[in-house]
Amino acid sequence: MTQLSPVDIDLSDDSIFERGEAHAAFATLRREAPVHWNPGGERMKGWWDITRFEDVLFVSRHPEIFSSERGITMFEPRDPNEVNPAGAGNGIMLITMDPPKHVKLRRLVNKGFTPRAVNAMEGHIRQITNQVLDDIAKKGSCDFVLDVACQLPLAVICGMMGLQKKDWPLMFELTNKVLGSGDPEYQTDVPEDQRGTPDAARITGQMGVMQMFGFMSQQLEDRKANRRDDLISLLVDSEFEGDKLSDTDILWFCFLLILAGNETTRNGISGGLLALCEHPEERARLQADMSLLPSAVEEMLRWASPVTHMARVALEDTEIRGQKIAKGERVVMWYPSVNRDDAAFQEPNRFDITRSPNDHLAFGIGEHFCLGAGFARLELRVMFEELFRRFPDIRLDGPPERLRSSFIGGIKHLPVAFTPER
Ligand code: HEM
């Protein structure tokens, strides 16, 4: 393979991730240009690629310098009038808020995500996992992503929000449209011959956001009329800084939760199974001693890094690794890269289910550290406990199909085979 040069690397090209070539690009950037300027394009402003562990720690731990309020993805249109639906939530969603407002809202919603709240869900999560596995038990083969990995996080987050089961497939479809807007498979609102273009991606993302808001608005009206034992009802009755949350605040929070809680965990599960299948010795070690699972889950998360990037905007002139960053410039933190930085991990390209220490950044770090990390870890642990108990010989039955996205490290399809239950 020809050697890459940093100037040839454009991480906004989603197809690098679809082809599974991102790690080669990250290795080059970490080595040769760890703080690397990408000039952007006709529609998109430029940004700094941050690929070293220590630098992502610095950015994440200094929200007073690096703001989330101007958006957390690499995309910032050059034209301020361009419709950017996700940008409409900037400063309103928890994930796009800066301190001190962020700290206060986080304290409010944290109650539902404490270790105690997470532990209380274990029985429920195991029950859902087994229902999901019952549906494939007699088949002998399936698409692991569609039939298993996507089902558990979808059921958990939709259940928390009190969404009816009939609506869960719609939530799956809309999450894919919003987070996988660049992938032709999800561009179903665009004529077939126009899919795969930047315009198709823009339309798909916009449609996904609009349809999600339409759906969530109906849910909100329903809960206002009839409170239930669910998160949306709880939000309707919550107060923030002495006032009730506005409809807009609640809708954006629902939007964030359904996106954040769904596709990420799905890809942690699929990416975890793929890593285990590709490392049979590590897998055998795990299946011989399932007490290693908690540490194996951490290694699966480091390896798969389901969230590929988060961005910040500099609020003042600053420096990273001696490189000047001007006020207003965007920095993009690449998690799969920092999770394979040899300055932070010994032999980072070795998949080791007993790796210790394993302080990976798959859930981010600092103020915005993933609110749902406890749920995600529990879902992964329970899933692999039940999966290997019931289908110990589950194996790949075809190549994985990856998502065309620079934001989510996604697997769309993963064919597997196993001995069916009698
Ligand atoms: C393997 C699964 C998951 C991964 C890899 C993941 C990753 C992340 C990352 C990297 C961030 C940090 C954002 C930043 O620094 O800008 C984050 C934030 C967040 N995550 Fe997750 N996440 C996962 C699962 C979940 C689940 C299951 C939920 C909800 C039930 C959730 C809800 C959130 C929320 C609400 C935030 C924003 C927190 C804040 O801004 O204070 N995530 N997640």
Boltz pocket constraint, residues with backbone or C-beta under 6 A from the ligand:
constraints:
  - pocket:
      binder: B
      contacts: [[A, 60], [A, 68], [A, 72], [A, 94], [A, 95], [A, 96], [A, 106], [A, 157], [A, 256], [A, 257], [A, 260], [A, 261], [A, 262], [A, 264], [A, 265], [A, 268], [A, 305], [A, 306], [A, 307], [A, 310], [A, 311], [A, 361], [A, 362], [A, 363], [A, 364], [A, 365], [A, 367], [A, 368], [A, 369], [A, 370], [A, 371], [A, 372], [A, 373], [A, 375], [A, 376]]
      max_distance: 6.0
